[in-house]
Amino acid sequence: MWWFYRKGPSGFSGASTAEEVTAGVDGQALVAVITGASSGIGVETARVLALRGVHVVMPVRNVAAGLAVRESIVAKVPGARIDVLEMDLSSMASVRRFASEFESLNLPLNILM
């Protein structure tokens, strides 16, 4: 497994963390919509993007879980800009409601995950 730690042309390896990869990135002017941000890798993605100044919008099925994640991130990243909006990807009506709510925020969409 030595190859996992071997750095490639980018200077990163399979063992590099999201914080290492995004070091020096200024995301103040960016807005990211991150589906799946209420659990797993989505939480870490939201945390690191918020750490870099990105305004994070979390569309979640379970709003209570999303708000708990938001509070956890804000505790670690004071000043983080995070919005939690309800959306269930299995329901087109819910997706349309989310899209309408997102549009009403008057934010650009720079990153969609």
C-alpha distances in whole Angstrom, upper triangle without the diagonal:
4,5,6,8,9,13,15,18,19,18,16,12,10,11,14,17,20,22,21,21,24,26,29,30,33,34,37,39,36,37,34,35,32,32,30,30,31,28,24,23,26,27,25,25,29,28,27,29,32,31,31,34,34,37,35,37,35,37,37,38,39,40,40,36,36,39,37,33,36,37,34,33,36,36,33,34,38,39,37,38,38,40,39,41,41,40,39,38,39,43,44,47,44,42,46,47,43,44,47,47,44,46,49,47,47,44,42,39,36,33,33,30
4,5,6,7,10,13,16,17,16,14,11,10,11,14,17,20,22,19,20,24,24,27,28,32,33,37,38,36,37,34,35,33,33,32,32,33,30,26,24,28,29,25,26,30,29,27,29,32,30,30,34,34,37,35,38,37,38,38,40,41,42,42,38,38,40,38,35,37,38,35,33,36,36,33,34,37,39,37,39,38,41,40,42,43,42,41,40,41,45,46,49,46,44,47,48,45,45,49,48,45,47,50,47,48,44,42,39,36,33,33,31
4,5,5,8,10,13,15,13,12,8,8,10,13,16,19,21,18,18,22,23,26,27,30,31,35,36,34,35,32,33,31,31,30,30,32,29,26,23,26,27,24,25,28,28,25,28,31,29,29,32,32,35,34,36,35,37,37,39,39,41,41,37,37,39,37,34,36,37,34,33,36,36,33,33,37,38,36,37,37,39,39,41,41,40,40,38,39,43,44,46,44,42,45,46,43,43,46,46,43,45,47,45,45,42,40,37,34,31,31,28
4,6,8,10,14,14,13,10,6,5,6,10,13,15,18,16,15,19,20,24,24,28,28,32,34,31,32,29,30,27,28,27,27,28,26,22,19,23,24,21,21,25,24,22,24,27,26,26,29,29,32,30,32,31,33,33,35,36,37,37,34,33,35,34,30,32,34,31,29,32,32,29,30,33,35,32,34,33,36,35,37,38,37,36,34,37,40,41,43,41,39,42,43,39,40,43,42,39,42,44,42,42,39,37,34,31,28,28,25
4,6,9,13,13,11,9,5,6,6,8,12,15,16,14,14,18,19,22,23,27,28,31,33,31,32,29,31,28,29,28,28,29,27,23,21,24,24,21,21,25,24,21,24,27,25,25,28,29,32,30,33,32,34,34,37,37,38,38,35,34,36,34,30,32,33,30,28,31,31,28,28,32,34,31,33,33,36,36,38,39,38,38,36,39,42,43,45,43,40,43,44,41,41,44,43,40,43,45,42,43,39,37,34,31,29,29,27
4,7,10,11,9,8,6,8,9,10,14,17,18,15,15,19,19,22,23,27,28,32,33,31,33,30,32,30,31,30,30,32,29,26,23,26,27,23,23,27,26,23,25,28,26,26,30,30,33,32,34,34,36,37,39,40,41,41,37,36,38,37,33,34,36,33,31,34,34,30,31,34,35,33,35,35,38,38,40,41,40,40,38,40,43,44,47,44,42,45,46,42,42,46,45,41,44,46,43,43,40,38,35,32,29,30,28
4,7,7,5,5,4,8,9,9,13,15,16,13,12,16,16,19,20,24,25,29,30,28,30,28,30,28,30,29,29,31,29,26,22,25,26,22,22,25,25,21,23,26,24,23,27,27,30,30,32,32,35,35,38,39,39,40,37,35,37,36,32,33,35,32,30,32,33,29,29,32,33,31,33,33,36,36,38,40,39,39,37,40,43,43,45,43,40,43,44,40,40,43,43,39,41,44,41,41,37,35,32,29,27,28,26
4,5,5,6,6,9,11,11,14,16,17,14,13,16,17,19,20,23,25,28,29,28,29,27,29,28,29,29,29,31,30,26,23,25,27,23,22,26,25,22,23,27,25,23,27,27,30,30,32,32,34,35,38,39,40,41,37,36,38,37,33,34,36,33,31,33,34,31,30,33,34,32,33,33,36,36,38,40,38,38,36,39,42,42,44,42,39,42,43,40,39,42,42,38,40,43,40,40,36,33,31,27,25,26,25
4,5,8,9,12,14,13,16,17,18,15,13,16,17,18,19,22,24,27,28,27,29,27,29,28,30,30,30,33,31,28,25,27,28,25,23,26,26,23,23,27,25,23,27,26,30,30,32,33,35,36,39,40,41,42,39,37,39,38,35,35,37,35,32,34,35,32,31,34,34,32,33,33,36,37,39,40,39,39,37,40,42,42,45,43,40,42,43,40,39,42,42,38,39,42,40,39,35,32,30,26,25,26,25
4,5,8,11,13,11,13,14,15,12,9,12,13,14,15,19,20,24,24,23,25,24,26,25,27,28,27,30,29,26,22,24,25,22,20,23,23,19,20,23,22,19,23,23,26,26,29,29,32,33,36,37,38,39,36,34,35,35,31,31,34,31,28,30,32,28,27,30,30,28,29,30,32,34,35,37,36,37,35,38,40,40,42,40,37,39,40,37,36,39,38,35,36,39,36,35,32,29,27,23,22,23,22
4,7,11,11,9,12,13,14,10,9,12,12,14,15,19,21,24,26,25,27,25,28,26,29,29,28,30,29,26,22,24,25,21,20,23,23,19,20,23,21,20,23,23,27,27,30,31,33,34,37,38,38,39,36,34,36,35,31,31,33,31,28,30,31,27,26,30,30,28,30,30,33,34,37,38,37,38,36,39,42,42,44,42,39,41,42,38,38,41,40,37,38,41,38,37,33,31,29,26,24,26,24
4,7,8,6,9,10,12,8,7,11,12,14,15,19,20,24,25,24,25,23,25,24,26,25,24,27,25,22,19,21,22,18,17,21,20,17,18,21,19,18,22,22,25,25,28,28,30,31,34,35,35,36,33,31,33,32,28,29,31,28,25,28,28,25,24,28,29,26,28,28,31,32,34,36,35,35,34,36,39,39,42,39,36,39,40,36,36,39,38,35,37,39,36,36,32,30,28,24,22,24,22
4,5,5,9,11,13,10,10,13,15,18,18,22,23,26,28,26,27,25,26,24,26,25,24,27,25,21,18,21,22,18,18,21,21,18,20,23,21,21,24,24,27,26,29,28,31,31,34,34,35,36,32,31,33,32,28,29,31,28,26,29,29,26,26,29,30,28,30,29,32,32,34,36,35,35,33,36,38,39,42,39,36,39,40,37,37,40,39,36,38,40,38,38,34,32,29,26,24,24,22
4,6,8,11,13,12,11,14,16,19,20,23,23,27,28,26,27,24,25,23,24,22,22,24,22,18,15,18,19,16,16,20,20,17,19,22,21,21,24,24,27,25,27,27,29,29,31,32,33,33,30,29,31,30,26,28,29,27,25,28,28,25,25,29,30,27,29,28,31,31,33,34,32,32,31,33,36,37,39,37,34,37,38,35,35,39,37,35,37,39,37,37,34,32,29,26,23,23,21
4,6,10,12,10,11,14,15,19,19,23,23,27,29,26,27,25,26,23,24,23,22,24,21,18,15,18,19,15,16,19,18,16,19,21,20,20,24,24,27,25,28,27,29,29,31,32,33,33,29,28,30,28,25,26,28,25,23,26,26,23,23,27,29,26,28,28,30,30,33,34,33,33,32,34,37,38,40,38,35,39,39,36,36,39,38,35,38,40,37,38,34,33,30,27,24,25,22
4,7,8,6,7,10,11,15,16,19,20,23,25,23,24,22,24,21,23,22,21,23,21,18,15,17,18,14,14,17,16,13,16,19,17,17,20,21,24,23,25,25,27,28,31,31,31,32,28,27,29,27,24,25,26,23,21,24,24,21,21,24,26,23,25,25,28,29,31,32,32,32,31,34,36,37,39,36,34,37,38,34,34,37,36,33,35,37,34,35,31,30,27,24,22,23,20
4,5,5,6,9,10,14,14,17,18,21,23,21,22,19,21,19,21,19,18,20,18,15,12,14,14,10,11,14,12,10,13,15,13,14,17,18,21,19,22,22,24,25,28,28,28,28,25,23,25,24,20,21,22,19,17,20,20,17,17,21,22,20,22,22,25,25,28,29,29,30,29,32,34,35,37,34,32,35,35,31,32,35,33,30,33,35,32,32,29,27,25,22,20,21,18
4,5,5,6,8,12,11,14,14,17,19,17,18,16,17,15,18,17,15,18,16,14,11,12,12,8,8,11,10,7,9,12,11,11,14,14,17,16,19,19,21,22,25,26,26,26,23,21,22,22,18,18,20,18,15,18,19,15,15,19,20,17,19,18,21,22,25,26,26,27,26,29,32,32,34,31,29,31,32,28,28,31,29,26,29,31,28,28,25,24,21,19,16,17,15
4,6,5,6,10,10,12,13,16,19,17,18,17,19,17,20,19,17,19,18,16,13,14,13,10,10,12,10,6,9,11,9,9,13,14,17,16,19,20,23,24,27,27,27,27,24,22,23,22,18,18,20,17,14,16,17,13,13,16,18,15,18,18,21,23,26,28,28,29,29,32,34,35,36,33,31,33,33,29,30,32,30,27,30,31,28,29,25,24,22,20,18,19,18
4,6,5,9,10,14,15,18,20,19,21,19,22,20,23,22,20,23,21,19,16,17,17,13,13,15,13,10,12,14,12,11,15,16,20,19,23,23,26,27,30,30,30,30,27,25,27,26,22,22,23,21,18,20,21,17,16,20,21,19,21,22,25,26,29,31,31,32,31,35,37,37,39,36,34,36,36,32,33,35,34,30,33,34,31,31,28,26,25,22,20,21,20
4,6,9,9,12,13,17,19,17,19,17,20,18,21,21,19,22,21,19,15,16,17,13,12,14,14,10,11,14,12,11,15,15,18,18,21,22,25,26,29,30,30,30,27,25,27,26,22,22,24,22,19,21,22,19,18,21,21,19,21,21,24,26,28,30,30,31,29,33,35,35,37,34,31,34,34,31,30,33,32,29,31,33,30,30,26,24,22,19,17,19,17
4,6,5,9,10,13,15,14,16,15,18,17,20,20,18,21,21,19,16,16,16,13,11,13,12,8,8,11,9,7,11,12,15,15,19,20,23,25,28,29,28,29,26,24,25,24,21,20,22,20,17,19,20,17,15,18,18,16,17,18,21,23,26,28,28,29,29,32,34,34,35,32,30,32,32,28,28,31,29,26,28,30,26,26,23,21,19,16,15,17,16
4,6,9,11,14,16,16,18,18,21,20,23,23,21,24,23,22,18,19,18,15,14,15,13,10,11,13,10,8,12,13,17,18,21,22,26,27,31,31,30,31,28,26,26,26,22,22,23,21,18,19,20,17,15,18,18,17,19,20,23,25,28,31,31,33,32,35,37,37,39,36,33,35,35,31,31,34,32,28,30,32,28,28,25,23,22,19,18,20,20
4,6,10,12,14,15,17,18,21,21,25,25,23,26,26,25,21,21,21,18,16,17,16,12,12,13,11,8,11,13,17,18,22,24,27,29,33,33,32,33,30,27,28,28,25,23,25,23,20,20,22,18,16,18,18,17,19,21,24,26,29,32,32,34,33,37,38,38,39,36,34,36,36,32,31,34,32,28,30,31,28,27,24,22,22,18,18,21,21
4,6,9,11,11,14,14,18,18,22,23,20,23,24,23,20,19,19,16,14,15,14,11,9,11,10,6,9,10,14,15,19,21,24,26,30,30,29,30,28,25,26,26,23,21,23,22,18,19,21,18,15,18,17,15,16,18,21,23,26,29,29,31,30,34,35,35,36,33,30,32,32,28,28,30,28,25,26,28,24,24,20,19,18,15,14,17,18
4,6,8,9,12,13,17,18,22,23,21,24,25,24,21,20,20,18,15,15,14,12,10,10,9,6,6,8,11,14,17,20,23,26,29,30,28,30,28,25,25,26,22,20,22,22,18,18,20,18,15,16,14,13,14,16,19,22,24,28,28,31,30,34,35,34,35,32,30,31,31,27,26,28,26,23,24,25,22,21,18,16,16,13,14,17,18
4,6,5,8,10,13,15,18,20,18,21,22,22,19,17,17,16,13,12,13,10,7,8,9,5,5,5,8,10,14,16,20,22,26,27,25,27,25,22,22,23,20,18,20,20,16,16,19,17,14,15,13,11,11,13,16,19,21,24,25,27,27,30,31,30,31,28,26,27,27,23,22,24,23,19,20,22,18,18,14,13,13,10,11,14,15
4,6,8,11,14,16,20,22,19,22,24,24,22,20,19,18,16,14,14,13,10,9,10,7,5,5,7,11,14,17,20,23,27,27,25,27,25,22,22,23,21,18,20,20,17,16,19,17,14,14,11,10,10,12,15,18,21,24,25,28,28,32,32,31,31,29,26,27,27,23,22,24,22,18,19,20,17,16,13,12,13,11,13,16,18
4,7,10,14,16,20,22,20,23,25,26,23,21,21,20,17,16,17,15,12,12,13,10,8,7,8,11,14,17,20,23,27,28,26,28,27,23,23,25,22,20,22,23,19,19,22,21,17,17,15,13,11,14,16,19,20,24,24,27,27,31,31,30,30,28,25,25,25,22,21,22,20,17,17,18,15,14,10,9,11,9,11,15,17
4,7,10,13,16,19,17,20,22,23,20,17,18,17,14,13,14,13,9,10,12,10,8,5,6,9,11,14,17,20,24,25,23,25,24,20,21,23,20,18,21,21,18,18,21,20,17,18,15,13,11,12,14,17,18,21,21,24,23,27,27,26,27,25,22,23,23,19,18,20,18,15,15,17,14,13,9,8,8,6,8,11,13
4,7,10,13,16,14,17,20,21,18,15,16,16,13,11,13,13,9,10,13,11,9,6,5,6,7,11,13,16,20,21,20,22,21,17,18,20,18,16,19,20,16,17,20,19,16,17,15,12,9,10,11,13,14,17,18,20,20,24,24,23,23,21,18,19,19,15,14,16,15,11,12,14,11,11,7,6,6,5,6,9,11
4,6,10,12,11,14,16,17,15,12,13,13,10,9,12,12,8,9,13,12,11,7,6,5,6,8,11,14,17,19,18,20,19,15,17,19,16,14,18,18,15,16,20,19,16,18,16,13,11,10,10,12,13,16,15,18,17,21,21,21,22,19,16,18,18,14,14,16,15,11,13,16,13,13,10,9,6,6,4,6,8
4,7,10,9,12,15,16,14,11,12,14,11,9,13,13,11,12,15,15,14,10,9,6,5,6,7,11,14,16,15,18,17,13,15,17,15,14,17,18,16,17,20,20,18,20,18,14,12,10,9,10,10,12,12,14,13,17,18,17,18,15,13,15,15,11,11,14,13,9,12,14,12,13,11,10,7,8,6,5,6
4,6,6,9,11,12,10,7,9,11,8,7,11,12,10,11,15,15,15,11,11,7,6,5,7,9,12,14,14,16,14,11,14,16,13,12,16,16,14,16,19,19,17,19,18,15,13,11,11,10,11,12,11,13,12,16,17,17,19,16,14,16,16,13,13,16,15,12,15,18,16,17,14,14,11,11,8,6,5
4,5,8,10,11,11,7,10,12,10,10,13,15,13,15,18,18,18,15,14,10,9,6,6,7,10,12,13,15,13,11,14,16,13,14,17,17,16,18,21,21,20,22,21,18,16,13,12,11,10,11,9,10,9,12,14,15,16,13,11,14,15,11,13,16,15,13,16,18,17,19,17,16,13,14,11,8,6
4,6,6,8,8,5,8,11,10,10,13,15,14,15,18,19,20,17,16,12,11,8,7,7,9,10,12,14,11,9,13,14,11,13,16,16,15,18,20,20,20,22,22,18,17,14,14,12,12,12,10,10,10,13,15,17,18,15,14,17,17,14,16,19,18,16,20,22,20,22,20,20,17,17,14,11,9
4,6,7,7,4,5,8,7,6,9,12,11,12,15,16,16,14,13,10,9,6,8,7,10,11,11,13,10,7,11,11,8,9,13,12,11,14,16,16,16,18,18,15,14,11,11,10,11,12,12,13,13,16,18,19,20,17,16,19,18,15,17,20,18,16,19,21,19,21,19,19,16,17,13,12,9
4,7,9,6,6,10,10,9,11,14,14,14,17,19,19,17,16,12,11,8,9,7,9,8,9,9,6,5,8,8,6,8,11,11,11,14,16,16,16,19,19,16,15,12,12,9,11,11,12,12,14,16,18,20,21,17,17,20,19,16,18,21,19,18,21,22,20,23,21,22,19,20,17,15,13
4,7,6,5,8,10,10,11,14,15,16,17,20,21,19,18,15,14,11,12,10,11,11,12,12,8,9,12,10,8,11,13,12,12,16,17,17,18,20,21,18,18,15,16,13,15,15,15,14,15,17,20,22,23,19,19,23,22,19,21,24,22,21,25,26,24,26,24,24,22,22,19,17,14
4,5,6,7,9,10,11,13,15,16,17,19,21,19,19,16,16,13,14,13,14,14,16,16,12,12,15,14,11,14,16,14,13,17,18,17,18,21,23,19,20,17,18,16,18,18,17,17,17,19,22,24,26,22,21,25,25,22,24,27,25,23,27,28,26,28,26,26,23,22,19,17,14
4,5,5,6,9,10,11,12,14,15,17,19,17,18,15,15,13,15,14,16,17,18,18,15,14,17,16,12,14,17,15,13,17,18,17,17,21,22,18,19,17,18,17,19,19,18,18,18,20,23,24,26,23,22,25,25,22,23,26,25,23,26,28,26,27,24,24,21,20,16,15,11
4,5,5,6,9,10,11,12,14,15,17,14,15,11,12,9,11,11,13,14,15,16,13,11,14,14,10,12,15,13,12,15,17,16,16,19,19,16,16,13,14,13,15,15,15,15,15,18,20,22,23,20,18,22,21,18,20,23,21,19,22,24,22,24,21,20,18,17,13,12,9
4,5,5,6,9,10,11,12,14,15,14,14,11,12,10,12,11,14,14,14,14,11,9,12,11,7,9,12,10,8,12,14,12,13,16,17,14,14,12,13,12,15,16,16,17,18,20,22,24,25,21,20,23,23,19,21,24,22,20,23,24,22,24,21,21,19,19,16,15,12
4,5,5,6,8,10,10,12,14,13,15,12,14,12,15,15,18,18,18,18,15,13,15,14,10,11,13,11,9,13,14,12,12,16,17,14,15,13,16,15,18,19,20,20,20,23,26,27,28,25,23,26,26,22,24,26,24,22,25,27,24,26,22,22,20,19,16,15,13
4,5,5,6,8,10,11,13,11,12,10,12,11,14,14,18,18,18,19,16,14,16,15,12,12,15,13,11,14,16,14,13,16,17,13,14,12,14,15,17,18,18,19,19,22,24,25,26,23,21,24,24,20,21,24,22,20,23,24,22,23,20,19,16,15,12,12,9
4,6,5,6,8,10,11,9,9,7,9,8,11,13,16,16,15,16,14,11,13,13,9,9,12,11,8,11,13,12,11,14,14,10,10,9,11,11,14,16,16,18,18,22,23,24,25,22,20,22,22,18,19,22,20,17,20,21,19,20,17,17,15,14,12,12,10
4,6,5,6,9,10,10,11,9,12,11,15,15,19,18,17,17,15,12,13,13,9,9,11,9,6,9,11,8,8,11,12,9,10,10,13,13,17,19,20,22,22,25,27,28,28,25,23,26,25,21,23,25,22,20,23,24,21,23,19,20,18,17,15,15,14
4,5,5,6,9,9,11,10,13,14,17,18,22,21,21,21,18,16,17,16,13,12,14,13,9,11,13,10,9,13,13,10,12,12,15,16,19,22,22,24,24,27,29,29,30,27,25,28,27,23,24,27,24,22,24,25,22,23,20,20,18,16,14,15,14
4,5,5,6,5,8,7,11,12,15,17,21,21,20,21,19,16,17,17,14,13,15,14,10,12,15,12,10,13,13,9,10,10,13,15,17,20,20,23,22,26,27,27,28,25,23,25,25,21,21,24,22,18,21,22,19,20,16,16,14,12,10,12,12
4,5,5,5,6,6,10,11,15,17,21,20,19,19,18,15,15,15,12,10,12,12,8,9,12,10,7,9,9,5,7,8,11,13,16,19,20,23,23,27,28,28,29,25,24,25,24,21,21,23,21,18,21,21,18,19,16,16,15,14,13,14,14
4,5,7,10,10,14,15,19,20,24,23,22,22,20,17,17,17,14,12,14,13,9,9,11,9,6,9,9,7,10,11,15,17,20,23,24,26,27,30,31,32,32,29,27,29,28,24,25,27,25,22,24,25,21,22,19,19,18,17,15,17,17
4,6,9,11,14,16,20,22,25,25,24,25,23,20,20,20,17,15,17,16,12,13,15,12,9,12,11,9,11,12,16,18,21,24,25,27,27,31,32,32,33,30,27,29,29,25,25,27,25,21,23,24,21,21,18,17,17,14,14,16,16
4,6,9,13,15,19,21,25,25,23,24,22,19,19,20,17,14,16,16,12,12,15,13,9,11,9,7,8,10,14,17,19,23,24,26,27,30,31,31,31,28,26,27,27,23,23,24,22,19,21,21,18,18,15,15,15,13,13,16,17
4,6,9,12,15,18,22,22,21,22,21,17,18,19,16,14,16,16,13,13,16,15,11,13,11,8,7,9,11,14,17,20,21,23,23,27,28,27,28,25,23,24,23,20,19,21,19,16,18,19,15,15,12,12,11,10,10,12,13
4,7,10,13,16,20,20,18,20,19,15,15,17,15,12,15,16,12,12,16,15,12,13,10,7,5,6,8,11,13,17,18,21,21,25,25,25,25,22,20,21,20,17,17,18,16,13,15,15,12,12,9,10,10,10,10,12,13
4,6,10,12,16,17,15,17,16,12,13,15,12,10,13,14,11,11,15,15,12,14,12,8,6,5,6,9,11,14,15,18,18,22,22,22,22,19,17,19,18,14,15,17,14,12,14,15,12,14,11,11,10,10,9,10,11
4,6,10,13,14,12,15,14,10,11,14,12,10,14,15,13,13,17,17,15,16,14,11,8,6,5,6,7,10,11,14,15,19,19,19,19,16,14,15,14,11,12,14,11,9,12,13,10,12,10,11,10,11,10,10,10
4,6,10,11,9,12,11,7,9,12,10,9,12,14,12,13,17,17,16,17,16,13,11,7,6,5,6,8,9,12,13,16,17,17,17,14,13,15,14,10,12,14,12,10,14,15,13,16,13,15,13,14,12,11,10
4,7,9,9,12,11,8,11,13,12,12,15,16,15,17,20,21,20,21,20,16,14,11,8,6,5,5,5,8,9,13,13,13,14,10,9,12,11,7,10,12,10,9,13,14,13,16,14,15,13,15,13,11,11
4,5,6,9,8,6,9,12,11,11,15,16,15,17,20,21,20,22,21,18,16,12,10,7,6,5,5,7,9,12,12,14,14,10,11,14,12,10,13,15,13,13,16,17,17,19,18,19,17,19,17,14,13
4,6,9,9,8,11,13,13,14,17,18,18,20,22,24,24,25,25,21,20,16,14,10,9,6,5,5,8,10,10,13,13,9,10,14,12,11,14,16,15,15,19,19,19,22,21,22,20,22,20,17,16
4,6,5,6,9,10,11,12,15,16,17,19,20,22,22,23,23,21,19,16,14,10,9,7,8,9,12,13,14,16,16,12,14,17,15,13,17,18,16,17,21,21,20,24,23,24,22,24,22,19,18
4,5,5,6,9,10,10,12,14,15,16,18,20,20,21,21,18,17,13,11,7,7,6,9,10,14,16,16,18,17,13,14,17,14,12,16,17,14,15,19,19,18,21,20,22,21,23,21,19,18
4,5,5,6,9,10,11,12,14,15,17,19,20,20,21,18,18,14,13,9,10,10,12,14,17,19,19,21,20,17,18,21,18,16,20,21,18,19,22,22,21,24,23,25,24,26,24,22,21
4,5,5,6,9,10,11,12,14,15,17,18,19,20,17,17,14,13,10,11,11,13,13,16,18,19,21,21,17,18,21,19,17,20,22,19,19,23,23,21,25,23,25,23,25,22,20,19
4,5,5,6,9,10,11,12,14,16,16,17,17,14,14,10,9,6,8,9,11,13,15,17,18,20,20,16,16,19,17,14,17,19,16,16,20,20,18,21,20,21,20,21,19,17,16
4,5,5,6,9,10,10,12,14,15,15,15,13,13,9,9,7,9,11,13,16,18,21,21,23,22,18,19,21,19,16,19,20,17,17,20,20,18,21,20,22,21,22,21,20,19
4,5,5,6,9,10,11,13,14,15,16,14,15,12,12,10,13,14,16,18,20,22,23,25,25,21,22,24,22,19,22,24,20,20,24,24,21,25,23,25,24,25,23,22,20
4,5,5,6,9,10,11,12,14,15,12,13,10,11,9,13,14,16,17,19,22,23,25,25,21,21,24,22,19,21,23,20,19,23,23,21,23,21,23,21,22,20,19,17
4,5,5,6,9,10,10,11,11,9,9,7,8,8,11,13,16,18,20,23,24,25,25,21,21,23,21,18,20,21,18,17,21,20,18,21,19,20,19,20,18,18,17
4,5,5,6,9,10,10,11,10,11,9,11,11,14,16,19,21,23,26,27,28,28,24,24,26,24,21,23,25,21,20,24,23,20,23,22,24,23,23,22,22,21
4,6,5,7,9,10,12,11,13,11,13,13,17,18,20,22,24,27,28,29,29,26,26,28,26,23,25,27,24,23,26,26,23,26,23,25,24,24,22,22,20
4,5,5,6,8,10,8,10,9,12,12,16,18,20,22,23,27,28,29,29,25,25,27,25,22,24,26,22,21,24,24,21,23,21,22,21,21,19,19,18
4,5,5,5,7,6,8,8,11,13,16,19,21,24,26,29,29,30,30,26,26,28,26,23,24,26,22,21,24,23,20,22,20,22,21,21,20,21,20
4,6,6,9,9,12,12,15,16,20,22,24,27,28,31,32,33,33,29,29,31,29,26,28,29,26,24,28,27,24,26,24,26,25,25,24,24,23
4,6,9,9,12,13,16,17,21,23,25,27,29,32,33,34,34,30,30,32,30,27,29,30,27,25,28,28,25,27,24,25,25,24,22,23,22
4,6,6,9,11,14,16,20,23,25,27,28,31,32,33,33,30,29,31,29,25,27,28,25,23,26,26,22,24,21,22,22,21,20,21,21
4,6,9,11,14,17,20,23,26,28,30,33,34,34,34,30,30,31,29,26,27,28,25,23,26,25,22,23,21,23,23,22,22,23,23
4,6,9,12,15,19,22,24,28,29,32,33,33,32,29,28,29,27,24,25,26,23,21,23,22,18,20,18,20,20,20,20,22,22
4,6,10,12,16,19,21,24,25,29,29,30,29,26,25,26,25,21,22,23,20,18,21,20,17,18,16,17,17,17,17,18,18
4,7,10,13,17,19,22,23,27,27,27,26,23,22,23,21,18,19,20,17,14,17,17,13,14,12,14,14,15,15,16,17
4,7,10,13,15,18,20,23,23,24,23,20,19,20,19,15,16,18,15,13,16,15,12,15,12,14,14,15,14,15,15
4,6,10,12,16,17,21,21,21,20,17,16,17,15,12,14,14,11,10,13,13,10,13,11,14,13,15,15,14,15
4,7,10,13,15,18,18,18,18,14,14,16,13,10,13,14,11,10,14,14,12,15,14,16,15,17,16,15,15
4,7,10,12,15,15,15,14,10,11,12,10,7,10,11,8,8,12,12,11,14,14,16,15,17,16,15,15
4,7,10,12,11,13,11,8,9,11,8,7,10,11,9,10,14,14,14,17,17,19,17,20,18,16,16
4,6,9,8,9,9,5,6,9,8,6,9,11,10,11,14,15,15,18,17,19,17,19,17,14,14
4,5,6,8,9,6,7,10,10,9,12,14,14,14,17,19,19,22,21,22,19,21,19,16,15
4,5,7,9,7,6,10,11,10,12,15,15,15,17,20,20,22,21,21,18,20,18,14,13
4,7,9,8,8,11,13,13,14,17,18,18,20,22,23,25,24,25,22,24,21,18,16
4,5,5,6,9,10,11,12,14,15,16,18,20,22,24,23,24,21,24,22,19,18
4,5,5,6,9,10,10,12,14,15,16,18,20,22,22,22,20,22,21,18,18
4,5,5,6,9,10,11,12,14,15,17,19,21,21,22,20,23,23,19,20
4,5,5,6,9,10,10,12,14,15,17,19,19,20,19,22,20,17,18
4,5,5,6,9,10,10,12,14,16,17,17,18,16,18,17,14,15
4,5,5,6,9,10,10,12,14,16,17,17,16,19,19,16,17
4,5,5,6,9,10,11,13,15,16,17,16,20,19,17,18
4,5,5,6,8,10,11,13,13,15,13,17,16,14,15
4,5,5,6,9,10,11,12,12,11,15,15,13,15
4,5,5,6,9,10,12,13,13,17,18,16,18
4,5,5,7,9,11,13,13,17,17,16,18
4,5,5,7,7,9,9,13,13,12,15
4,5,6,7,9,10,13,15,14,17
4,5,8,11,12,16,18,17,20
4,5,9,11,14,16,16,18
4,7,10,13,15,16,19
4,7,9,12,13,16
4,6,9,11,14
4,6,7,11
4,7,10
4,7
4
